[in-house]
Amino acid sequence: MRNSVLLLILTLMFMSSSAQATLANCPACMGEQPDWTESATAFLEGKPIQDTPSTLSGPQQARLLNEQIDARKKASQDSDVAANAAAETKRNSTAILDLDLNDIRAVPNPTKFGEEVKIIAVFGNTSFNLTTSDNLTVYADIKNSAELDIGSLNLKPSSENEYSGIWNASVESDTYNVTIEASGPDGSKTFNDSLQIVVIGIPDAK
């Protein structure tokens, strides 16, 4: 009987000792509160904060911070790439007129130095609304055989679907290439090197 009582007492003493050790390791049970000073300071400075104070060591916090910075930088770069791609797509998406250059000619051709040359361009397309062709702006860009710009001539409506203008051939003897550029509310179209004008003769010597 005495041994049973002694064993019971020892058991109760052991349990009491374990409970005290557990309470000793529990900050909340001992009335201690976590240090929220760092989180409060970060909040006032507008910095991201965590719900609980970090339990990471200094090197671990630095590594975590670097990973977060790298992730944000990558997200920003990805966003910039997407924005640039969208801008590039928009820049290259200029509508091209569904327009044909049915005829292009110069009169006279060949021509002599100083003569007036009439450049005529005739447009057409079954899907193009020719009744609104007056809304077109048409230019004839003229270059010499060395690809140097000589001038640009604005062609005006002269008859149905036809645009024309007068170029004064006061240039050296050469073969001149003409590029037609047409633009309107629905887009634009370029007809590169669509005509050649041959100029012969030289200016009169003074």
C-alpha positions as CSV (number, residue, x, y, z in Angstrom):
1,M,0.0,0.0,0.0
2,R,2.8,2.4,0.9
3,N,4.6,1.6,-2.3
4,S,1.5,2.5,-4.4
5,V,1.1,5.8,-2.6
6,L,4.8,6.6,-3.1
7,L,4.5,5.7,-6.9
8,L,1.4,8.0,-7.2
9,I,3.3,10.9,-5.6
10,L,6.3,10.5,-7.9
11,T,4.0,10.4,-10.9
12,L,2.2,13.6,-9.9
13,M,5.6,15.3,-9.3
14,F,6.8,14.4,-12.8
15,M,3.7,15.7,-14.5
16,S,3.9,19.0,-12.5
17,S,7.5,19.4,-13.6
18,S,6.7,18.8,-17.3
19,A,3.9,21.3,-17.2
20,Q,6.1,24.0,-15.7
21,A,8.8,23.4,-18.4
22,T,6.1,23.7,-21.2
23,L,4.8,27.0,-19.7
24,A,8.4,28.3,-19.4
25,N,8.8,27.8,-23.2
26,C,5.5,29.5,-24.2
27,P,5.9,33.3,-24.6
28,A,2.1,33.9,-24.8
29,C,1.5,31.8,-21.6
30,M,4.1,33.9,-19.8
31,G,2.4,37.1,-20.9
32,E,5.0,38.0,-23.5
33,Q,3.8,39.5,-26.8
34,P,5.6,39.4,-30.2
35,D,7.6,42.5,-31.2
36,W,5.5,44.3,-33.8
37,T,7.7,47.4,-34.0
38,E,9.3,46.4,-37.3
39,S,6.0,45.7,-38.9
40,A,4.5,49.0,-37.7
41,T,7.4,51.0,-38.9
42,A,7.2,49.3,-42.4
43,F,3.5,50.1,-42.5
44,L,4.1,53.8,-41.8
45,E,6.8,53.9,-44.5
46,G,4.5,52.2,-47.0
47,K,6.5,49.0,-47.2
48,P,5.0,45.5,-47.6
49,I,4.6,43.9,-44.2
50,Q,4.1,40.3,-43.0
51,D,1.3,39.2,-40.7
52,T,3.8,37.8,-38.2
53,P,7.4,38.8,-37.3
54,S,9.9,36.9,-39.4
55,T,11.7,34.1,-37.7
56,L,14.3,33.8,-40.4
57,S,18.0,34.6,-39.7
58,G,19.7,37.6,-41.2
59,P,21.2,35.7,-44.2
60,Q,17.9,33.9,-44.8
61,Q,15.9,37.2,-44.8
62,A,18.4,38.8,-47.2
63,R,18.1,35.8,-49.6
64,L,14.3,35.9,-49.4
65,L,14.4,39.7,-50.1
66,N,16.7,39.1,-53.2
67,E,14.3,36.5,-54.5
68,Q,11.3,38.8,-54.1
69,I,13.2,41.6,-55.9
70,D,14.2,39.3,-58.8
71,A,10.6,38.1,-59.1
72,R,9.3,41.7,-59.3
73,K,12.0,42.7,-61.8
74,K,11.1,39.7,-64.0
75,A,7.4,40.5,-63.9
76,S,8.2,44.2,-64.8
77,Q,10.4,43.1,-67.7
78,D,7.8,40.6,-69.0
79,S,5.2,43.4,-68.8
80,D,7.5,45.8,-70.8
81,V,8.1,43.1,-73.4
82,A,4.4,42.5,-73.8
83,A,3.8,46.3,-74.0
84,N,6.5,46.7,-76.6
85,A,5.2,43.8,-78.7
86,A,1.7,45.3,-78.6
87,A,3.1,48.7,-79.7
88,E,5.2,47.2,-82.5
89,T,2.1,45.2,-83.7
90,K,0.1,48.4,-83.7
91,R,2.8,50.3,-85.5
92,N,3.0,47.7,-88.3
93,S,-0.7,47.2,-88.6
94,T,-1.3,50.3,-90.9
95,A,-4.1,49.3,-93.3
96,I,-3.2,48.8,-96.9
97,L,-5.7,50.1,-99.5
98,D,-7.2,47.4,-101.6
99,L,-6.3,49.5,-104.7
100,D,-4.7,48.7,-108.0
101,L,-2.6,50.9,-110.3
102,N,-4.3,50.1,-113.6
103,D,-2.2,52.5,-115.7
104,I,0.8,54.8,-115.3
105,R,2.4,56.9,-118.0
106,A,4.3,60.1,-118.8
107,V,3.7,62.3,-121.8
108,P,6.0,62.9,-123.5
109,N,8.4,60.2,-122.7
110,P,11.3,60.3,-123.6
111,T,11.4,64.0,-123.0
112,K,13.9,66.8,-123.5
113,F,15.5,68.9,-120.9
114,G,13.2,71.7,-119.6
115,E,10.0,70.2,-121.1
116,E,6.8,69.8,-119.1
117,V,5.9,66.2,-118.6
118,K,2.4,65.1,-117.6
119,I,2.4,62.1,-115.2
120,I,-0.9,60.2,-115.3
121,A,-1.9,57.5,-112.8
122,V,-5.2,55.5,-113.2
123,F,-6.5,53.5,-110.2
124,G,-9.2,50.9,-109.9
125,N,-10.4,47.8,-108.1
126,T,-13.7,46.0,-108.0
127,S,-13.7,46.2,-104.2
128,F,-12.6,49.8,-104.0
129,N,-15.2,52.4,-103.8
130,L,-14.2,54.5,-106.8
131,T,-17.0,57.0,-106.2
132,T,-15.0,58.2,-103.2
133,S,-11.7,58.2,-105.0
134,D,-11.5,62.0,-104.6
135,N,-10.6,61.3,-101.0
136,L,-7.3,59.9,-102.2
137,T,-4.0,61.8,-101.8
138,V,-1.6,60.8,-104.5
139,Y,2.1,61.7,-104.9
140,A,4.7,60.8,-107.5
141,D,8.1,60.6,-105.9
142,I,10.9,61.0,-108.5
143,K,14.5,59.7,-108.2
144,N,17.4,59.6,-110.5
145,S,19.4,56.5,-111.5
146,A,21.6,57.0,-108.4
147,E,18.5,56.8,-106.2
148,L,18.7,60.4,-105.2
149,D,15.5,62.2,-104.6
150,I,14.7,64.7,-107.3
151,G,11.3,65.8,-106.2
152,S,7.7,64.9,-105.2
153,L,4.7,65.8,-107.4
154,N,1.1,66.0,-106.0
155,L,-1.2,64.3,-108.5
156,K,-4.7,65.8,-108.6
157,P,-8.0,64.1,-109.9
158,S,-8.2,64.8,-113.6
159,S,-11.0,62.4,-114.7
160,E,-12.7,59.3,-113.4
161,N,-10.2,57.2,-111.4
162,E,-7.4,59.3,-112.9
163,Y,-4.8,61.5,-111.2
164,S,-2.3,63.6,-113.0
165,G,0.3,66.4,-112.5
166,I,2.9,68.3,-114.5
167,W,6.6,67.8,-113.8
168,N,9.2,70.2,-115.3
169,A,12.1,68.1,-116.5
170,S,14.8,70.7,-115.7
171,V,17.2,67.9,-114.8
172,E,20.3,66.3,-116.3
173,S,20.1,63.6,-118.9
174,D,19.2,60.4,-117.1
175,T,16.6,57.8,-116.5
176,Y,14.2,58.8,-113.6
177,N,12.2,56.3,-111.6
178,V,8.7,57.3,-110.3
179,T,7.1,55.7,-107.2
180,I,3.4,56.4,-106.7
181,E,2.0,56.7,-103.2
182,A,-1.7,56.7,-102.6
183,S,-3.4,57.3,-99.2
184,G,-6.9,57.8,-97.9
185,P,-9.1,57.4,-94.9
186,D,-8.9,53.6,-95.1
187,G,-5.2,53.2,-95.4
188,S,-2.4,53.7,-98.0
189,K,-0.5,51.8,-100.7
190,T,2.8,52.4,-102.5
191,F,3.7,51.3,-106.0
192,N,7.4,51.3,-106.1
193,D,9.3,52.2,-109.4
194,S,6.1,52.0,-111.4
195,L,7.3,54.3,-114.1
196,Q,10.6,55.4,-115.8
197,I,11.0,58.7,-117.5
198,V,14.0,59.3,-119.8
199,V,15.3,62.8,-120.1
200,I,17.7,63.6,-122.9
201,G,19.7,66.7,-123.8
202,I,21.6,69.1,-121.6
203,P,21.0,72.7,-120.5
204,D,22.0,75.4,-122.9
205,A,25.4,76.7,-122.1
206,K,25.5,80.3,-121.0
